[in-house]
Amino acid sequence: MRGPSLFIAQYIGPPPLFERLADIAAFAHGLGFRALQIPVHDGRILDLARAEDSDYLQAIETLLADHGLVISELRPQRGMSVHLSFDVARAHLFDAATGRRVPAASA
């Protein structure tokens, strides 16, 4: 388990909240956090449509590392916690708008 970790969904919004991951990362680092729980419901923070692009994901990891942070979890807005081992972003297991699990595609 990585941490201490901050669930950042409550800090996303127009000023005085934050609209960019870089700003949230600087804020969290300044408070001594070492990891972030990333919500998947807000494309300003994590764009699920681009989540299969390894360069996009690497850029997010690099941005966080520049602030001494890592991702501890990816979370839908409504509170279900998902550990990174489930690879939520890549598999698109959750609907970004509702936070509900997406049924598996039949082969």
Beta strands, then each sheet from edge to edge (+ up, - down):
strand 1: 5-7
strand 2: 35-39
strand 3: 70-75
strand 4: 82-83
sheet 1: 1+ 2+ 3+ 4-
end
